[in-house]
Amino acid sequence: MHNKGPGVRTDGVQIPAGPIALHGELTAPPGARGIVIVGYRRALAQAYADLGAVAALQASGLGTLWVNLLPEETNVESPPEVHAELHPRVGLLVSRLAAVARWAAENLPGSRAGLGVFAFAADTGAALAAAALDDVRIGALVCVAGRPDLAGDALQHVRAPTLLIVGENDEPVATLNRYTQHELSSEKRLEVVRGATHTFEQRESRERVASLASDWFLTHFGTR
């Protein structure tokens, strides 16, 4: 256990997911205003850290559950772009993210205020598909620079309010997200961050993503 501030603590947790246990890092203040799952792969870990949105969620009073969804992944140097060879992994990511969400709903008191998922790149498709499952209680989603189209037909069954965030200069991904926005039947919004690239390199664009994500979760958890 590590302290990150007055009353804020970080604990390592083990989450059952089929034949394996996923390691998670739970950071939550007393009376957390909700819990946000940040499911990542090692190839995307640096992209998340650079974005700074996870720290912003914590600063706004939200708990975060940071979970490595593919601990067996060995290619830690892969850039955050989506590659064709990752697509077969989407089904595995869905099942593991769903397992994390079920565990969080049953074991984390802060999830009673609200349970959300923050997803990046290819993982956005898995997050949306997991949110479409009948036994998964996800109250809000934020998908950044993503491939939500990888969720396929599950898009039509997503009930959670969904915020899609893309960079203005990431046109192929922006086009996919515009398409996804129309396919989603839940409450949704598409935010195009001016001047931003796929990795949101500018400080202003990262701050914008962090602000949008925090506001979305707090609003839909009913704690704003």
ABEGO torsion letter per residue (X at the ends): XBBAEBGBBBBBBBBBBEABBBBBBBBBBBGBAEBBBBBBBAAAAAAAAAAGAAAAAAAAGBBBBBBBABAABABAABBABBBAAAAAAAAAAAAAAAAAAAAAAAABAAAAAEBBBBBBEAAAAAAAAAAABAABBBABBBBBGBBAAAAEAAAAABABBBBBBBBAABAAAAAAAAAAAAABABBBBBBBBBGBBAAGABAAAAAAAAAAAAAAAAAAAGAX
